[in-house]
Amino acid sequence: MPVSIRPDDLRGGFVPVTLTYSGGFSEFVCIDERASGDFIQISPDSALSLTLASNEIDTPWEFNGLRPSQVYVQMPQSDQMAGLAAAVRAATLFGAEQGGVRFGTEPVDTSGYVWETGAIALDVTTSGTASEMEVVQQGGKPVLHLRGTDPQIGLWHLSSDWAEVADAATSVTGAISGGAFDAEALALTDLGADLQARLVSTSTQFQVPFQSTDLPSGKQCRN
């Protein structure tokens, strides 16, 4: 039974699949399960088969949501800091610590039948916008091209809550804003938090112990 998958069906890079049964039973009626009817049987060898038309992926958002877990980052030939920053960003976002990212300066081989690697090509420019993203087809496989003076901003964009904005043929990101400072907010430094720089590979936890008496008069805790 073919089921079409739309871009808005994606949830955090996954496609949720739900099987719903519809039928009727009564304490006065006995239904022979051997008879054909509106029921579904799931056996140990049952499976779902998904076919992905990778050659129809044409936006950065679709690429990031449907790409394989293995990522290949094609680095620029130069050793500019913007390219290295993008490599560090890709390593952090795509799980380099678990072996999910490879780096190189040559294009990845896309001639295979199966889309096994999500290829990202970086191009650092000396002028223009900070990051511009588009998807091009190479060998029937989508390749995400990022170019700009600071292409790592595009990778950051795709991993943010604003990723769906990149659901267009070309996506341009000028900057990632940290938001305006709330003058009424209580800074962590006011609670004696340790804000020294720490080496973080993928994730870590920060704890800020304080007592209720540490809160200034008139201040309340809220999310």
C-alpha positions as CSV (number, residue, x, y, z in Angstrom):
1,M,0.0,0.0,0.0
2,P,2.0,3.1,-1.2
3,V,1.8,6.1,1.2
4,S,3.1,9.5,0.1
5,I,5.3,11.3,2.6
6,R,5.1,15.1,2.6
7,P,7.8,17.5,4.0
8,D,5.6,18.5,6.9
9,D,5.4,14.8,8.0
10,L,9.0,15.0,9.2
11,R,9.6,15.1,12.9
12,G,13.1,15.9,14.0
13,G,14.6,14.1,11.0
14,F,12.3,11.0,11.4
15,V,9.1,9.9,9.7
16,P,6.7,8.6,12.3
17,V,4.7,5.6,11.1
18,T,1.4,4.7,12.8
19,L,-0.8,1.6,12.2
20,T,-4.4,2.1,13.2
21,Y,-7.0,-0.7,13.6
22,S,-10.6,-0.1,13.1
23,G,-13.2,-2.8,13.9
24,G,-16.1,-3.8,16.0
25,F,-16.6,-6.3,18.8
26,S,-19.5,-7.2,21.0
27,E,-19.9,-9.6,23.9
28,F,-22.9,-11.0,22.0
29,V,-21.0,-11.6,18.8
30,C,-18.1,-14.0,18.2
31,I,-15.8,-13.1,15.2
32,D,-13.8,-15.8,13.6
33,E,-10.3,-14.3,13.2
34,R,-9.7,-16.7,10.3
35,A,-12.3,-14.9,8.3
36,S,-11.2,-12.1,6.0
37,G,-12.1,-8.7,7.4
38,D,-10.8,-5.4,8.7
39,F,-7.9,-6.7,10.7
40,I,-4.2,-6.6,10.4
41,Q,-1.7,-9.3,11.3
42,I,1.9,-8.5,12.2
43,S,4.1,-11.6,12.2
44,P,7.8,-11.8,13.2
45,D,8.9,-11.4,9.6
46,S,6.6,-8.4,8.9
47,A,8.4,-5.2,7.8
48,L,7.8,-1.8,6.4
49,S,9.5,-0.9,3.1
50,L,10.1,2.8,2.5
51,T,11.2,4.1,-0.9
52,L,12.8,7.6,-0.9
53,A,13.1,9.5,-4.2
54,S,16.3,11.3,-3.3
55,N,16.4,13.0,-6.7
56,E,13.3,14.9,-5.7
57,I,14.9,16.5,-2.7
58,D,15.5,20.1,-3.7
59,T,15.6,22.3,-0.5
60,P,18.1,22.5,2.4
61,W,15.4,21.7,4.9
62,E,14.3,18.5,3.1
63,F,18.0,17.5,2.7
64,N,18.7,17.9,6.4
65,G,15.5,16.0,7.4
66,L,15.9,13.0,5.1
67,R,19.7,12.7,4.7
68,P,21.4,9.5,5.7
69,S,23.0,9.4,9.2
70,Q,26.5,9.3,7.6
71,V,27.7,12.7,6.5
72,Y,30.6,13.7,4.3
73,V,31.8,17.3,4.4
74,Q,33.8,18.4,1.4
75,M,36.2,21.0,2.7
76,P,37.5,23.9,0.5
77,Q,41.0,23.7,-0.8
78,S,42.1,26.7,1.2
79,D,42.7,26.7,5.0
80,Q,40.6,29.8,5.8
81,M,39.3,30.0,9.3
82,A,35.6,30.2,8.1
83,G,36.1,26.7,6.5
84,L,37.6,25.3,9.7
85,A,34.8,26.8,11.8
86,A,32.2,25.1,9.5
87,A,34.1,21.8,9.9
88,V,34.0,22.1,13.7
89,R,30.3,23.0,13.6
90,A,29.5,20.0,11.3
91,A,31.5,17.7,13.6
92,T,29.5,18.9,16.6
93,L,26.0,18.8,15.0
94,F,26.3,15.5,13.0
95,G,28.0,13.3,15.6
96,A,31.6,13.1,14.6
97,E,32.4,11.6,18.0
98,Q,30.3,8.5,17.0
99,G,31.9,8.3,13.6
100,G,29.0,9.9,11.8
101,V,31.1,12.5,9.9
102,R,33.9,12.2,7.4
103,F,36.0,15.1,5.9
104,G,37.8,15.5,2.6
105,T,38.6,17.9,-0.2
106,E,37.4,15.7,-3.1
107,P,33.7,15.3,-4.1
108,V,32.0,12.2,-2.6
109,D,31.1,9.3,-5.0
110,T,27.4,9.6,-5.7
111,S,27.2,7.0,-8.5
112,G,25.8,4.2,-6.3
113,Y,22.2,3.1,-6.4
114,V,21.6,3.7,-2.7
115,W,21.8,7.2,-1.1
116,E,24.2,6.2,1.7
117,T,26.0,9.5,2.5
118,G,24.7,13.0,3.0
119,A,27.2,15.1,1.1
120,I,27.8,18.7,2.2
121,A,30.1,20.9,0.1
122,L,31.6,24.0,1.6
123,D,32.8,27.1,-0.3
124,V,34.3,30.0,1.6
125,T,34.0,33.4,-0.1
126,T,35.7,36.7,0.8
127,S,32.6,38.9,0.2
128,G,28.8,38.6,0.0
129,T,26.4,37.0,2.4
130,A,27.4,35.0,5.5
131,S,25.8,31.8,4.3
132,E,23.8,30.7,1.2
133,M,22.5,27.1,0.9
134,E,21.1,25.2,-2.0
135,V,20.7,21.6,-3.0
136,V,22.1,20.3,-6.3
137,Q,21.8,16.9,-7.9
138,Q,25.0,14.9,-8.6
139,G,24.6,11.4,-9.9
140,G,21.0,11.4,-9.0
141,K,21.8,12.2,-5.3
142,P,21.2,15.5,-3.5
143,V,24.3,17.4,-2.4
144,L,24.0,20.4,0.0
145,H,26.1,23.3,-1.1
146,L,27.0,26.0,1.4
147,R,28.9,29.1,0.4
148,G,29.6,32.4,2.0
149,T,31.9,34.3,4.3
150,D,30.9,32.2,7.3
151,P,29.1,29.0,6.0
152,Q,28.9,27.4,9.5
153,I,26.0,29.8,10.1
154,G,23.9,27.8,7.6
155,L,24.6,24.5,9.4
156,W,23.6,26.2,12.7
157,H,20.4,27.4,11.0
158,L,19.5,23.9,9.8
159,S,19.8,22.6,13.4
160,S,17.8,25.3,15.0
161,D,14.0,25.8,15.5
162,W,14.0,27.9,12.4
163,A,15.1,25.1,10.1
164,E,11.8,25.0,8.2
165,V,12.5,28.5,6.9
166,A,15.1,26.8,4.6
167,D,12.3,25.1,2.7
168,A,13.1,26.9,-0.5
169,A,15.4,26.3,-3.5
170,T,17.9,28.8,-2.0
171,S,18.2,29.8,1.6
172,V,20.3,32.8,2.8
173,T,21.3,33.3,6.5
174,G,22.9,36.5,7.5
175,A,23.4,36.0,11.2
176,I,22.2,34.0,14.2
177,S,20.9,36.3,16.9
178,G,21.1,35.3,20.6
179,G,18.0,37.5,21.3
180,A,17.6,40.7,23.2
181,F,18.7,40.9,26.8
182,D,15.9,41.1,29.4
183,A,16.8,43.8,31.8
184,E,14.5,42.2,34.4
185,A,16.2,38.8,34.2
186,L,18.6,37.6,36.8
187,A,22.0,36.7,35.4
188,L,23.7,33.4,36.3
189,T,26.7,35.4,37.6
190,D,24.4,37.0,40.2
191,L,23.8,33.4,41.6
192,G,27.5,32.6,41.7
193,A,27.6,30.3,38.7
194,D,30.9,29.1,37.4
195,L,31.1,30.5,33.8
196,Q,34.6,29.4,33.0
197,A,35.2,28.0,29.5
198,R,34.8,24.2,29.3
199,L,35.9,21.7,26.7
200,V,32.6,20.1,25.3
201,S,32.7,17.3,22.7
202,T,29.0,16.8,22.1
203,S,27.0,17.7,25.2
204,T,27.4,18.3,28.9
205,Q,25.4,19.4,32.0
206,F,25.7,22.6,33.9
207,Q,24.5,22.9,37.5
208,V,24.0,26.2,39.3
209,P,23.2,25.5,43.0
210,F,21.6,28.4,44.9
211,Q,19.2,29.0,47.7
212,S,15.9,30.9,47.7
213,T,17.5,33.5,49.9
214,D,19.9,34.2,47.0
215,L,17.1,35.7,45.0
216,P,16.8,39.5,45.3
217,S,13.7,40.9,46.8
218,G,10.9,41.2,44.2
219,K,12.4,38.6,41.8
220,Q,10.5,35.4,40.9
221,C,11.6,32.2,39.2
222,R,9.9,31.4,35.9
223,N,10.5,29.4,32.7
